[in-house]
Amino acid sequence: MLTARDLYVLERLRRDWPPLTEEWSALLDRKLLAARLPAERRTPADLAMIDARVSFRCASGLTDTRTLCLPGSYAPGSAFLSVTTFYGLALLGLREGQAIAFARPEGRRDWVVLEKVLFQPAAMPDLSHAAVPSARPAFRLIAGGLEERAFTPANENGPRTGPGPSAA
């Protein structure tokens, strides 16, 4: 299930991005035919989408945690996984517990399972209508409250008078 933003990104990839391989292009086409999240419906907290931090397992036995990202944010070996990679594209739109199988360029079949969505920005609570305290705490002014404290100006050079700290 793709959000409107994810669908837009994938449509732009199809139109503007040269296909990396036939297999990647086929996976992209599958994703574009996937179900879409209705605009009026809240995004499920267990949906993998761009900017979501996900934990996944793949056919090779690798278990990893990454943040799905756009191609410009991706750096190999980082905590991000671009949607232009096989695993990034495959995870996009999955819900926790779902798996997807796909062909790899080497001629083998691969699969990935979305184990957990650890963070998803769309599932964050809306704090725009949060209760704002109406009254600020009152300050009490105490007359002569600082008289006992000695105040030394920042340019004071000890007991001598002078223009400021020495140059040494």
Secondary structure, DSSP 4 states (H G I P E B T S, - for coil): -B-HHHHHHHHHHHHHSPPS-HHHHHHHHHHHTS-B--TTSPPPTTB--TT-EEEEEETTS-EEEEEEE-GGG--TTSSEEETTSHHHHHHTT-BTT-EEEEE-TTS-EEEEEEEEEEE-GGGS---TT----SSPPPP---TTTTTTS----TT-BTTB--SSS---
